Amino acid sequence: MAENDKETIFPASISADMEKLAARRSSAFRRDGRYSPSAWLDFVRQFNLFAGRQARPFRPIKGDKFLL
């Protein structure tokens, strides 16, 4: 199929540039090469400050049955 042939859509120079960008891409939520929930929470806190949202007070989860 023609739509699966990317060489006809993108010239070789653009494909090479996209491969370079993909190789340099990194996740903002990784620290020391591993996924970090604390990095994600830091992002959410900073975004909420940027958006002007009020921080909600921390309330611990109570109970013994946690079902999704």
PQR file with spaces between the fields and no chain letter, atoms N, CA, C, O and H, PARSE charges and radii, in Angstrom:
ATOM       1  N    MET     1       0.831   -1.181    0.000 -0.4000 1.5000
ATOM       2  CA   MET     1       0.000    0.000    0.000 -0.0000 2.0000
ATOM       3  C    MET     1       0.869    1.235    0.000  0.5500 1.7000
ATOM       4  O    MET     1       1.916    1.279    0.647 -0.5500 1.4000
ATOM       5  N    ALA     2       0.431    2.222   -0.722 -0.4000 1.5000
ATOM       6  CA   ALA     2       1.214    3.439   -0.849 -0.0000 2.0000
ATOM       7  C    ALA     2       1.318    4.191    0.468  0.5500 1.7000
ATOM       8  O    ALA     2       2.344    4.812    0.745 -0.5500 1.4000
ATOM       9  H    ALA     2      -0.419    2.186   -1.248  0.4000 1.0000
ATOM      10  N    GLU     3       0.260    4.143    1.290 -0.4000 1.5000
ATOM      11  CA   GLU     3       0.309    4.893    2.548 -0.0000 2.0000
ATOM      12  C    GLU     3       1.283    4.294    3.552  0.5500 1.7000
ATOM      13  O    GLU     3       1.660    4.967    4.512 -0.5500 1.4000
ATOM      14  H    GLU     3      -0.573    3.639    1.065  0.4000 1.0000
ATOM      15  N    ASN     4       1.698    3.050    3.358 -0.4000 1.5000
ATOM      16  CA   ASN     4       2.673    2.427    4.242 -0.0000 2.0000
ATOM      17  C    ASN     4       4.109    2.661    3.789  0.5500 1.7000
ATOM      18  O    ASN     4       5.049    2.367    4.527 -0.5500 1.4000
ATOM      19  H    ASN     4       1.392    2.503    2.579  0.4000 1.0000
ATOM      20  N    ASP     5       4.278    3.178    2.602 -0.4000 1.5000
ATOM      21  CA   ASP     5       5.614    3.437    2.068 -0.0000 2.0000
ATOM      22  C    ASP     5       6.013    4.857    2.445  0.5500 1.7000
ATOM      23  O    ASP     5       5.673    5.809    1.742 -0.5500 1.4000
ATOM      24  H    ASP     5       3.513    3.417    2.003  0.4000 1.0000
ATOM      25  N    LYS     6       6.730    5.001    3.544 -0.4000 1.5000
ATOM      26  CA   LYS     6       7.063    6.329    4.061 -0.0000 2.0000
ATOM      27  C    LYS     6       8.101    7.045    3.208  0.5500 1.7000
ATOM      28  O    LYS     6       8.182    8.273    3.239 -0.5500 1.4000
ATOM      29  H    LYS     6       7.006    4.228    4.115  0.4000 1.0000
ATOM      30  N    GLU     7       8.875    6.317    2.466 -0.4000 1.5000
ATOM      31  CA   GLU     7       9.892    6.955    1.637 -0.0000 2.0000
ATOM      32  C    GLU     7       9.255    7.802    0.534  0.5500 1.7000
ATOM      33  O    GLU     7       9.850    8.787    0.098 -0.5500 1.4000
ATOM      34  H    GLU     7       8.809    5.320    2.441  0.4000 1.0000
ATOM      35  N    THR     8       8.061    7.435    0.078 -0.4000 1.5000
ATOM      36  CA   THR     8       7.407    8.254   -0.940 -0.0000 2.0000
ATOM      37  C    THR     8       6.812    9.516   -0.338  0.5500 1.7000
ATOM      38  O    THR     8       6.629   10.513   -1.037 -0.5500 1.4000
ATOM      39  H    THR     8       7.577    6.634    0.432  0.4000 1.0000
ATOM      40  N    ILE     9       6.510    9.479    0.954 -0.4000 1.5000
ATOM      41  CA   ILE     9       5.926   10.652    1.612 -0.0000 2.0000
ATOM      42  C    ILE     9       7.024   11.582    2.123  0.5500 1.7000
ATOM      43  O    ILE     9       6.962   12.791    1.899 -0.5500 1.4000
ATOM      44  H    ILE     9       6.659    8.669    1.522  0.4000 1.0000
ATOM      45  N    PHE    10       8.031   11.033    2.809 -0.4000 1.5000
ATOM      46  CA   PHE    10       9.096   11.833    3.400 -0.0000 2.0000
ATOM      47  C    PHE    10      10.397   11.614    2.646  0.5500 1.7000
ATOM      48  O    PHE    10      10.761   10.473    2.359 -0.5500 1.4000
ATOM      49  H    PHE    10       8.082   10.051    2.992  0.4000 1.0000
ATOM      50  N    PRO    11      11.094   12.681    2.323 -0.5600 1.5000
ATOM      51  CA   PRO    11      12.421   12.499    1.733  0.2800 2.0000
ATOM      52  C    PRO    11      13.377   11.863    2.750  0.5500 1.7000
ATOM      53  O    PRO    11      13.112   11.885    3.952 -0.5500 1.4000
ATOM      54  N    ALA    12      14.458   11.314    2.277 -0.4000 1.5000
ATOM      55  CA   ALA    12      15.416   10.628    3.151 -0.0000 2.0000
ATOM      56  C    ALA    12      15.986   11.564    4.211  0.5500 1.7000
ATOM      57  O    ALA    12      16.253   11.131    5.332 -0.5500 1.4000
ATOM      58  H    ALA    12      14.674   11.297    1.301  0.4000 1.0000
ATOM      59  N    SER    13      16.176   12.842    3.875 -0.4000 1.5000
ATOM      60  CA   SER    13      16.749   13.778    4.849 -0.0000 2.0000
ATOM      61  C    SER    13      15.803   13.998    6.022  0.5500 1.7000
ATOM      62  O    SER    13      16.252   14.085    7.164 -0.5500 1.4000
ATOM      63  H    SER    13      15.958   13.194    2.965  0.4000 1.0000
ATOM      64  N    ILE    14      14.505   14.089    5.761 -0.4000 1.5000
ATOM      65  CA   ILE    14      13.549   14.275    6.857 -0.0000 2.0000
ATOM      66  C    ILE    14      13.473   13.010    7.692  0.5500 1.7000
ATOM      67  O    ILE    14      13.396   13.086    8.919 -0.5500 1.4000
ATOM      68  H    ILE    14      14.141   14.018    4.832  0.4000 1.0000
ATOM      69  N    SER    15      13.492   11.849    7.053 -0.4000 1.5000
ATOM      70  CA   SER    15      13.461   10.587    7.805 -0.0000 2.0000
ATOM      71  C    SER    15      14.690   10.467    8.702  0.5500 1.7000
ATOM      72  O    SER    15      14.576   10.010    9.840 -0.5500 1.4000
ATOM      73  H    SER    15      13.555   11.787    6.057  0.4000 1.0000
ATOM      74  N    ALA    16      15.844   10.862    8.217 -0.4000 1.5000
ATOM      75  CA   ALA    16      17.066   10.811    9.031 -0.0000 2.0000
ATOM      76  C    ALA    16      16.967   11.771   10.208  0.5500 1.7000
ATOM      77  O    ALA    16      17.380   11.438   11.319 -0.5500 1.4000
ATOM      78  H    ALA    16      15.936   11.232    7.293  0.4000 1.0000
ATOM      79  N    ASP    17      16.422   12.960    9.969 -0.4000 1.5000
ATOM      80  CA   ASP    17      16.250   13.922   11.062 -0.0000 2.0000
ATOM      81  C    ASP    17      15.282   13.395   12.117  0.5500 1.7000
ATOM      82  O    ASP    17      15.515   13.572   13.313 -0.5500 1.4000
ATOM      83  H    ASP    17      16.087   13.230    9.067  0.4000 1.0000
ATOM      84  N    MET    18      14.211   12.758   11.692 -0.4000 1.5000
ATOM      85  CA   MET    18      13.242   12.206   12.639 -0.0000 2.0000
ATOM      86  C    MET    18      13.854   11.075   13.458  0.5500 1.7000
ATOM      87  O    MET    18      13.547   10.936   14.642 -0.5500 1.4000
ATOM      88  H    MET    18      14.021   12.614   10.720  0.4000 1.0000
ATOM      89  N    GLU    19      14.711   10.273   12.849 -0.4000 1.5000
ATOM      90  CA   GLU    19      15.396    9.210   13.588 -0.0000 2.0000
ATOM      91  C    GLU    19      16.336    9.802   14.640  0.5500 1.7000
ATOM      92  O    GLU    19      16.439    9.271   15.745 -0.5500 1.4000
ATOM      93  H    GLU    19      14.960   10.386   11.887  0.4000 1.0000
ATOM      94  N    LYS    20      17.017   10.892   14.307 -0.4000 1.5000
ATOM      95  CA   LYS    20      17.901   11.549   15.274 -0.0000 2.0000
ATOM      96  C    LYS    20      17.101   12.101   16.443  0.5500 1.7000
ATOM      97  O    LYS    20      17.514   11.961   17.594 -0.5500 1.4000
ATOM      98  H    LYS    20      16.933   11.324   13.409  0.4000 1.0000
ATOM      99  N    LEU    21      15.950   12.732   16.163 -0.4000 1.5000
ATOM     100  CA   LEU    21      15.116   13.270   17.235 -0.0000 2.0000
ATOM     101  C    LEU    21      14.590   12.152   18.139  0.5500 1.7000
ATOM     102  O    LEU    21      14.568   12.292   19.362 -0.5500 1.4000
ATOM     103  H    LEU    21      15.614   12.845   15.227  0.4000 1.0000
ATOM     104  N    ALA    22      14.173   11.057   17.534 -0.4000 1.5000
ATOM     105  CA   ALA    22      13.654    9.935   18.317 -0.0000 2.0000
ATOM     106  C    ALA    22      14.744    9.338   19.208  0.5500 1.7000
ATOM     107  O    ALA    22      14.456    8.905   20.324 -0.5500 1.4000
ATOM     108  H    ALA    22      14.191   10.943   16.541  0.4000 1.0000
ATOM     109  N    ALA    23      15.975    9.311   18.736 -0.4000 1.5000
ATOM     110  CA   ALA    23      17.073    8.754   19.528 -0.0000 2.0000
ATOM     111  C    ALA    23      17.389    9.634   20.733  0.5500 1.7000
ATOM     112  O    ALA    23      17.828    9.127   21.765 -0.5500 1.4000
ATOM     113  H    ALA    23      16.209    9.663   17.830  0.4000 1.0000
ATOM     114  N    ARG    24      17.173   10.936   20.619 -0.4000 1.5000
ATOM     115  CA   ARG    24      17.491   11.869   21.716 -0.0000 2.0000
ATOM     116  C    ARG    24      16.334   12.084   22.680  0.5500 1.7000
ATOM     117  O    ARG    24      16.495   12.702   23.732 -0.5500 1.4000
ATOM     118  H    ARG    24      16.816   11.348   19.781  0.4000 1.0000
ATOM     119  N    ARG    25      15.163   11.568   22.311 -0.4000 1.5000
ATOM     120  CA   ARG    25      13.977   11.801   23.126 -0.0000 2.0000
ATOM     121  C    ARG    25      14.118   11.104   24.467  0.5500 1.7000
ATOM     122  O    ARG    25      14.625    9.985   24.550 -0.5500 1.4000
ATOM     123  H    ARG    25      15.031   11.066   21.456  0.4000 1.0000
ATOM     124  N    SER    26      13.669   11.770   25.505 -0.4000 1.5000
ATOM     125  CA   SER    26      13.671   11.161   26.829 -0.0000 2.0000
ATOM     126  C    SER    26      12.390   11.569   27.542  0.5500 1.7000
ATOM     127  O    SER    26      11.779   12.586   27.216 -0.5500 1.4000
ATOM     128  H    SER    26      13.257   12.679   25.438  0.4000 1.0000
ATOM     129  N    SER    27      12.007   10.787   28.486 -0.4000 1.5000
ATOM     130  CA   SER    27      10.796   11.068   29.235 -0.0000 2.0000
ATOM     131  C    SER    27      11.129   11.988   30.396  0.5500 1.7000
ATOM     132  O    SER    27      12.142   11.813   31.073 -0.5500 1.4000
ATOM     133  H    SER    27      12.504    9.960   28.751  0.4000 1.0000
ATOM     134  N    ALA    28      10.270   12.962   30.615 -0.4000 1.5000
ATOM     135  CA   ALA    28      10.464   13.868   31.752 -0.0000 2.0000
ATOM     136  C    ALA    28      10.161   13.166   33.066  0.5500 1.7000
ATOM     137  O    ALA    28      10.475   13.687   34.136 -0.5500 1.4000
ATOM     138  H    ALA    28       9.447   13.103   30.065  0.4000 1.0000
ATOM     139  N    PHE    29       9.561   12.003   32.992 -0.4000 1.5000
ATOM     140  CA   PHE    29       9.174   11.297   34.201 -0.0000 2.0000
ATOM     141  C    PHE    29      10.147   10.190   34.563  0.5500 1.7000
ATOM     142  O    PHE    29       9.800    9.282   35.318 -0.5500 1.4000
ATOM     143  H    PHE    29       9.307   11.579   32.123  0.4000 1.0000
ATOM     144  N    ARG    30      11.356   10.254   34.035 -0.4000 1.5000
ATOM     145  CA   ARG    30      12.373    9.255   34.359 -0.0000 2.0000
ATOM     146  C    ARG    30      13.509    9.924   35.135  0.5500 1.7000
ATOM     147  O    ARG    30      13.926   11.044   34.839 -0.5500 1.4000
ATOM     148  H    ARG    30      11.638   10.992   33.422  0.4000 1.0000
ATOM     149  N    ARG    31      13.972    9.215   36.104 -0.4000 1.5000
ATOM     150  CA   ARG    31      15.152    9.640   36.854 -0.0000 2.0000
ATOM     151  C    ARG    31      16.058    8.429   36.990  0.5500 1.7000
ATOM     152  O    ARG    31      15.605    7.339   37.338 -0.5500 1.4000
ATOM     153  H    ARG    31      13.634    8.305   36.344  0.4000 1.0000
ATOM     154  N    ASP    32      17.307    8.622   36.720 -0.4000 1.5000
ATOM     155  CA   ASP    32      18.305    7.538   36.763 -0.0000 2.0000
ATOM     156  C    ASP    32      17.910    6.383   35.839  0.5500 1.7000
ATOM     157  O    ASP    32      18.177    5.220   36.143 -0.5500 1.4000
ATOM     158  H    ASP    32      17.675    9.508   36.437  0.4000 1.0000
ATOM     159  N    GLY    33      17.277    6.708   34.716 -0.4000 1.5000
ATOM     160  CA   GLY    33      16.924    5.706   33.733 -0.0000 2.0000
ATOM     161  C    GLY    33      15.702    4.866   34.053  0.5500 1.7000
ATOM     162  O    GLY    33      15.379    3.946   33.301 -0.5500 1.4000
ATOM     163  H    GLY    33      17.061    7.653   34.469  0.4000 1.0000
ATOM     164  N    ARG    34      15.018    5.154   35.141 -0.4000 1.5000
ATOM     165  CA   ARG    34      13.835    4.392   35.533 -0.0000 2.0000
ATOM     166  C    ARG    34      12.658    5.335   35.704  0.5500 1.7000
ATOM     167  O    ARG    34      12.839    6.509   36.026 -0.5500 1.4000
ATOM     168  H    ARG    34      15.280    5.901   35.752  0.4000 1.0000
ATOM     169  N    TYR    35      11.447    4.823   35.489 -0.4000 1.5000
ATOM     170  CA   TYR    35      10.240    5.615   35.698 -0.0000 2.0000
ATOM     171  C    TYR    35      10.145    6.008   37.158  0.5500 1.7000
ATOM     172  O    TYR    35      10.369    5.187   38.047 -0.5500 1.4000
ATOM     173  H    TYR    35      11.300    3.869   35.227  0.4000 1.0000
ATOM     174  N    SER    36       9.813    7.269   37.403 -0.4000 1.5000
ATOM     175  CA   SER    36       9.770    7.767   38.764 -0.0000 2.0000
ATOM     176  C    SER    36       8.414    8.415   39.049  0.5500 1.7000
ATOM     177  O    SER    36       8.102    9.461   38.479 -0.5500 1.4000
ATOM     178  H    SER    36       9.631    7.936   36.681  0.4000 1.0000
ATOM     179  N    PRO    37       7.608    7.813   39.921 -0.5600 1.5000
ATOM     180  CA   PRO    37       6.333    8.442   40.282  0.2800 2.0000
ATOM     181  C    PRO    37       6.524    9.805   40.919  0.5500 1.7000
ATOM     182  O    PRO    37       5.687   10.689   40.736 -0.5500 1.4000
ATOM     183  N    SER    38       7.606    9.998   41.666 -0.4000 1.5000
ATOM     184  CA   SER    38       7.821   11.300   42.297 -0.0000 2.0000
ATOM     185  C    SER    38       8.106   12.380   41.256  0.5500 1.7000
ATOM     186  O    SER    38       7.739   13.538   41.459 -0.5500 1.4000
ATOM     187  H    SER    38       8.286    9.280   41.815  0.4000 1.0000
ATOM     188  N    ALA    39       8.750   12.025   40.151 -0.4000 1.5000
ATOM     189  CA   ALA    39       8.969   13.000   39.079 -0.0000 2.0000
ATOM     190  C    ALA    39       7.644   13.402   38.454  0.5500 1.7000
ATOM     191  O    ALA    39       7.445   14.569   38.119 -0.5500 1.4000
ATOM     192  H    ALA    39       9.048   11.085   39.986  0.4000 1.0000
ATOM     193  N    TRP    40       6.730   12.440   38.293 -0.4000 1.5000
ATOM     194  CA   TRP    40       5.408   12.739   37.750 -0.0000 2.0000
ATOM     195  C    TRP    40       4.644   13.665   38.700  0.5500 1.7000
ATOM     196  O    TRP    40       4.015   14.628   38.261 -0.5500 1.4000
ATOM     197  H    TRP    40       6.892   11.491   38.566  0.4000 1.0000
ATOM     198  N    LEU    41       4.701   13.372   40.001 -0.4000 1.5000
ATOM     199  CA   LEU    41       4.015   14.222   40.973 -0.0000 2.0000
ATOM     200  C    LEU    41       4.605   15.623   41.010  0.5500 1.7000
ATOM     201  O    LEU    41       3.869   16.599   41.160 -0.5500 1.4000
ATOM     202  H    LEU    41       5.212   12.590   40.358  0.4000 1.0000
ATOM     203  N    ASP    42       5.922   15.737   40.876 -0.4000 1.5000
ATOM     204  CA   ASP    42       6.545   17.063   40.811 -0.0000 2.0000
ATOM     205  C    ASP    42       6.019   17.847   39.611  0.5500 1.7000
ATOM     206  O    ASP    42       5.740   19.041   39.718 -0.5500 1.4000
ATOM     207  H    ASP    42       6.520   14.944   40.754  0.4000 1.0000
ATOM     208  N    PHE    43       5.886   17.177   38.474 -0.4000 1.5000
ATOM     209  CA   PHE    43       5.351   17.833   37.281 -0.0000 2.0000
ATOM     210  C    PHE    43       3.924   18.320   37.514  0.5500 1.7000
ATOM     211  O    PHE    43       3.587   19.453   37.168 -0.5500 1.4000
ATOM     212  H    PHE    43       6.113   16.207   38.386  0.4000 1.0000
ATOM     213  N    VAL    44       3.087   17.465   38.099 -0.4000 1.5000
ATOM     214  CA   VAL    44       1.692   17.837   38.329 -0.0000 2.0000
ATOM     215  C    VAL    44       1.606   19.016   39.297  0.5500 1.7000
ATOM     216  O    VAL    44       0.814   19.934   39.082 -0.5500 1.4000
ATOM     217  H    VAL    44       3.361   16.545   38.380  0.4000 1.0000
ATOM     218  N    ARG    45       2.401   19.000   40.344 -0.4000 1.5000
ATOM     219  CA   ARG    45       2.394   20.125   41.295 -0.0000 2.0000
ATOM     220  C    ARG    45       2.806   21.427   40.622  0.5500 1.7000
ATOM     221  O    ARG    45       2.172   22.463   40.824 -0.5500 1.4000
ATOM     222  H    ARG    45       3.045   18.255   40.518  0.4000 1.0000
ATOM     223  N    GLN    46       3.863   21.375   39.827 -0.4000 1.5000
ATOM     224  CA   GLN    46       4.321   22.579   39.144 -0.0000 2.0000
ATOM     225  C    GLN    46       3.306   23.062   38.116  0.5500 1.7000
ATOM     226  O    GLN    46       3.117   24.268   37.958 -0.5500 1.4000
ATOM     227  H    GLN    46       4.378   20.534   39.662  0.4000 1.0000
ATOM     228  N    PHE    47       2.651   22.137   37.413 -0.4000 1.5000
ATOM     229  CA   PHE    47       1.636   22.533   36.450 -0.0000 2.0000
ATOM     230  C    PHE    47       0.453   23.182   37.151  0.5500 1.7000
ATOM     231  O    PHE    47      -0.095   24.167   36.656 -0.5500 1.4000
ATOM     232  H    PHE    47       2.805   21.157   37.542  0.4000 1.0000
ATOM     233  N    ASN    48       0.053   22.643   38.294 -0.4000 1.5000
ATOM     234  CA   ASN    48      -1.055   23.237   39.041 -0.0000 2.0000
ATOM     235  C    ASN    48      -0.700   24.638   39.519  0.5500 1.7000
ATOM     236  O    ASN    48      -1.551   25.528   39.502 -0.5500 1.4000
ATOM     237  H    ASN    48       0.499   21.843   38.696  0.4000 1.0000
ATOM     238  N    LEU    49       0.530   24.847   39.941 -0.4000 1.5000
ATOM     239  CA   LEU    49       0.956   26.195   40.321 -0.0000 2.0000
ATOM     240  C    LEU    49       0.922   27.128   39.117  0.5500 1.7000
ATOM     241  O    LEU    49       0.485   28.274   39.228 -0.5500 1.4000
ATOM     242  H    LEU    49       1.222   24.125   39.955  0.4000 1.0000
ATOM     243  N    PHE    50       1.378   26.645   37.976 -0.4000 1.5000
ATOM     244  CA   PHE    50       1.369   27.434   36.750 -0.0000 2.0000
ATOM     245  C    PHE    50      -0.060   27.792   36.348  0.5500 1.7000
ATOM     246  O    PHE    50      -0.319   28.912   35.908 -0.5500 1.4000
ATOM     247  H    PHE    50       1.733   25.714   37.886  0.4000 1.0000
ATOM     248  N    ALA    51      -0.982   26.851   36.495 -0.4000 1.5000
ATOM     249  CA   ALA    51      -2.373   27.072   36.107 -0.0000 2.0000
ATOM     250  C    ALA    51      -3.140   27.867   37.154  0.5500 1.7000
ATOM     251  O    ALA    51      -4.283   28.258   36.917 -0.5500 1.4000
ATOM     252  H    ALA    51      -0.772   25.941   36.853  0.4000 1.0000
ATOM     253  N    GLY    52      -2.530   28.110   38.300 -0.4000 1.5000
ATOM     254  CA   GLY    52      -3.174   28.907   39.341 -0.0000 2.0000
ATOM     255  C    GLY    52      -4.186   28.134   40.163  0.5500 1.7000
ATOM     256  O    GLY    52      -5.072   28.732   40.772 -0.5500 1.4000
ATOM     257  H    GLY    52      -1.601   27.793   38.492  0.4000 1.0000
ATOM     258  N    ARG    53      -4.069   26.829   40.190 -0.4000 1.5000
ATOM     259  CA   ARG    53      -5.007   26.025   40.968 -0.0000 2.0000
ATOM     260  C    ARG    53      -4.553   25.952   42.415  0.5500 1.7000
ATOM     261  O    ARG    53      -3.359   25.910   42.710 -0.5500 1.4000
ATOM     262  H    ARG    53      -3.349   26.343   39.695  0.4000 1.0000
ATOM     263  N    GLN    54      -5.515   25.938   43.295 -0.4000 1.5000
ATOM     264  CA   GLN    54      -5.209   25.843   44.710 -0.0000 2.0000
ATOM     265  C    GLN    54      -4.815   24.409   45.061  0.5500 1.7000
ATOM     266  O    GLN    54      -5.416   23.450   44.578 -0.5500 1.4000
ATOM     267  H    GLN    54      -6.486   25.972   43.055  0.4000 1.0000
ATOM     268  N    ALA    55      -3.809   24.284   45.899 -0.4000 1.5000
ATOM     269  CA   ALA    55      -3.384   22.962   46.356 -0.0000 2.0000
ATOM     270  C    ALA    55      -4.394   22.433   47.361  0.5500 1.7000
ATOM     271  O    ALA    55      -4.821   23.156   48.261 -0.5500 1.4000
ATOM     272  H    ALA    55      -3.320   25.063   46.291  0.4000 1.0000
ATOM     273  N    ARG    56      -4.768   21.186   47.208 -0.4000 1.5000
ATOM     274  CA   ARG    56      -5.695   20.571   48.141 -0.0000 2.0000
ATOM     275  C    ARG    56      -4.905   19.961   49.296  0.5500 1.7000
ATOM     276  O    ARG    56      -3.810   19.438   49.093 -0.5500 1.4000
ATOM     277  H    ARG    56      -4.420   20.598   46.477  0.4000 1.0000
ATOM     278  N    PRO    57      -5.454   20.028   50.497 -0.5600 1.5000
ATOM     279  CA   PRO    57      -4.732   19.439   51.635  0.2800 2.0000
ATOM     280  C    PRO    57      -4.643   17.927   51.503  0.5500 1.7000
ATOM     281  O    PRO    57      -5.532   17.283   50.946 -0.5500 1.4000
ATOM     282  N    PHE    58      -3.569   17.382   52.018 -0.4000 1.5000
ATOM     283  CA   PHE    58      -3.352   15.941   51.949 -0.0000 2.0000
ATOM     284  C    PHE    58      -4.299   15.234   52.905  0.5500 1.7000
ATOM     285  O    PHE    58      -4.415   15.610   54.071 -0.5500 1.4000
ATOM     286  H    PHE    58      -2.847   17.905   52.470  0.4000 1.0000
ATOM     287  N    ARG    59      -4.975   14.206   52.403 -0.4000 1.5000
ATOM     288  CA   ARG    59      -5.825   13.363   53.237 -0.0000 2.0000
ATOM     289  C    ARG    59      -5.402   11.916   53.012  0.5500 1.7000
ATOM     290  O    ARG    59      -5.473   11.432   51.882 -0.5500 1.4000
ATOM     291  H    ARG    59      -4.880   13.899   51.455  0.4000 1.0000
ATOM     292  N    PRO    60      -4.972   11.222   54.039 -0.5600 1.5000
ATOM     293  CA   PRO    60      -4.579    9.824   53.844  0.2800 2.0000
ATOM     294  C    PRO    60      -5.795    8.980   53.477  0.5500 1.7000
ATOM     295  O    PRO    60      -6.916    9.255   53.907 -0.5500 1.4000
ATOM     296  N    ILE    61      -5.551    7.959   52.684 -0.4000 1.5000
ATOM     297  CA   ILE    61      -6.601    7.034   52.283 -0.0000 2.0000
ATOM     298  C    ILE    61      -6.858    6.077   53.421  0.5500 1.7000
ATOM     299  O    ILE    61      -5.929    5.488   53.974 -0.5500 1.4000
ATOM     300  H    ILE    61      -4.641    7.736   52.335  0.4000 1.0000
ATOM     301  N    LYS    62      -8.122    5.923   53.772 -0.4000 1.5000
ATOM     302  CA   LYS    62      -8.481    5.032   54.859 -0.0000 2.0000
ATOM     303  C    LYS    62      -9.271    3.862   54.295  0.5500 1.7000
ATOM     304  O    LYS    62     -10.013    4.011   53.324 -0.5500 1.4000
ATOM     305  H    LYS    62      -8.876    6.402   53.323  0.4000 1.0000
ATOM     306  N    GLY    63      -9.108    2.714   54.901 -0.4000 1.5000
ATOM     307  CA   GLY    63      -9.876    1.548   54.486 -0.0000 2.0000
ATOM     308  C    GLY    63      -8.971    0.374   54.196  0.5500 1.7000
ATOM     309  O    GLY    63      -7.747    0.500   54.168 -0.5500 1.4000
ATOM     310  H    GLY    63      -8.505    2.592   55.689  0.4000 1.0000
ATOM     311  N    ASP    64      -9.594   -0.769   53.982 -0.4000 1.5000
ATOM     312  CA   ASP    64      -8.819   -1.955   53.706 -0.0000 2.0000
ATOM     313  C    ASP    64      -9.221   -2.627   52.408  0.5500 1.7000
ATOM     314  O    ASP    64      -8.594   -3.607   52.005 -0.5500 1.4000
ATOM     315  H    ASP    64     -10.588   -0.871   54.004  0.4000 1.0000
ATOM     316  N    LYS    65     -10.262   -2.117   51.737 -0.4000 1.5000
ATOM     317  CA   LYS    65     -10.705   -2.679   50.470 -0.0000 2.0000
ATOM     318  C    LYS    65     -10.515   -1.631   49.380  0.5500 1.7000
ATOM     319  O    LYS    65     -11.238   -0.637   49.314 -0.5500 1.4000
ATOM     320  H    LYS    65     -10.771   -1.321   52.064  0.4000 1.0000
ATOM     321  N    PHE    66      -9.537   -1.875   48.540 -0.4000 1.5000
ATOM     322  CA   PHE    66      -9.240   -0.950   47.454 -0.0000 2.0000
ATOM     323  C    PHE    66      -9.503   -1.668   46.144  0.5500 1.7000
ATOM     324  O    PHE    66      -8.679   -2.461   45.690 -0.5500 1.4000
ATOM     325  H    PHE    66      -8.950   -2.683   48.594  0.4000 1.0000
ATOM     326  N    LEU    67     -10.627   -1.397   45.546 -0.4000 1.5000
ATOM     327  CA   LEU    67     -11.010   -2.033   44.296 -0.0000 2.0000
ATOM     328  C    LEU    67     -11.024   -0.996   43.186  0.5500 1.7000
ATOM     329  O    LEU    67     -11.380    0.162   43.400 -0.5500 1.4000
ATOM     330  H    LEU    67     -11.296   -0.752   45.915  0.4000 1.0000
ATOM     331  N    LEU    68     -10.634   -1.431   42.004 -0.4000 1.5000
ATOM     332  CA   LEU    68     -10.689   -0.538   40.861 -0.0000 2.0000
ATOM     333  C    LEU    68     -11.989   -0.708   40.136  0.5500 1.7000
ATOM     334  O    LEU    68     -12.229   -0.035   39.133 -0.5500 1.4000
ATOM     335  H    LEU    68     -10.344   -2.373   41.830  0.4000 1.0000
